[in-house]
Amino acid sequence: MQVMSLEEAVESIAELDPSIINDAKQAKVECRKDTALSPNESAAIYLYTMPTPFYAALNGILRSENSQAAQS
C-alpha cells in the first residue's frame, strides 16, 4: 500500500468539506517539525486535532453505526 500525501488524502473528501484543502495547508505550515514523524504524518495529526467543522463531521462518520461512509 502506497502512502499518500496529506494533500492527496484530503482531495478525496473535499466534496464533503471544501475548506479541508486550506485546513490541510495550514496544518502543514503549523505542525511540529521536530519529531520523528514525517511532515505528512505530523500535519495529519495537527489537522485532526484542529477545531474545525471537518473534525466534527469526521468524528461523526467514524462513530456512526454506518462506518461504510468512512470507507468510500
C-alpha positions in Angstrom: 0.0 0.0 0.0 1.5 3.3 -1.1 1.4 6.1 1.4 -0.2 9.3 0.0 0.5 12.9 0.9 -1.9 14.8 3.1 -3.0 16.9 0.1 -3.9 13.7 -1.8 -5.8 12.3 1.2 -7.9 15.4 1.7 -8.7 15.8 -2.0 -10.8 12.6 -1.8 -13.0 14.2 0.9 -13.0 17.8 -0.2 -16.5 17.4 -1.6 -17.8 16.9 2.0 -16.0 20.0 3.2 -14.2 22.2 0.7 -12.4 24.1 3.4 -10.4 21.0 4.2 -7.9 21.9 1.5 -7.0 25.2 3.2 -7.0 23.5 6.6 -4.5 20.9 5.3 -2.3 23.6 4.0 -2.4 25.4 7.4 -1.7 22.2 9.2 1.4 21.6 7.1 2.7 25.1 8.0 1.9 25.0 11.7 2.6 21.3 12.6 5.6 20.4 14.7 8.6 19.7 12.6 11.0 18.5 15.3 9.5 15.0 15.6 10.3 11.5 14.3 7.1 11.7 12.2 7.1 12.6 8.5 5.8 16.1 7.7 2.6 14.5 6.3 2.1 12.4 9.5 2.7 15.4 11.7 0.4 17.6 9.6 -2.3 14.9 9.6 -2.3 14.7 13.4 -2.4 18.5 13.6 -5.3 18.6 11.1 -7.3 16.0 13.0 -6.9 18.0 16.2 -7.8 21.4 14.7 -11.2 22.6 16.0 -12.9 22.8 12.6 -16.2 21.7 11.3 -14.4 18.9 9.4 -13.2 17.4 12.8 -16.8 17.2 14.0 -18.0 15.7 10.7 -15.2 13.1 10.5 -15.8 12.1 14.1 -19.5 11.7 13.4 -18.8 9.4 10.4 -16.2 7.4 12.3 -18.5 6.9 15.3 -21.7 6.2 13.3 -23.2 2.8 13.1 -22.8 3.0 9.3 -19.0 3.1 9.2 -19.1 2.2 5.5 -19.3 6.0 4.9 -15.7 6.4 6.0 -14.5 3.7 3.6 -16.0 5.3 0.4 
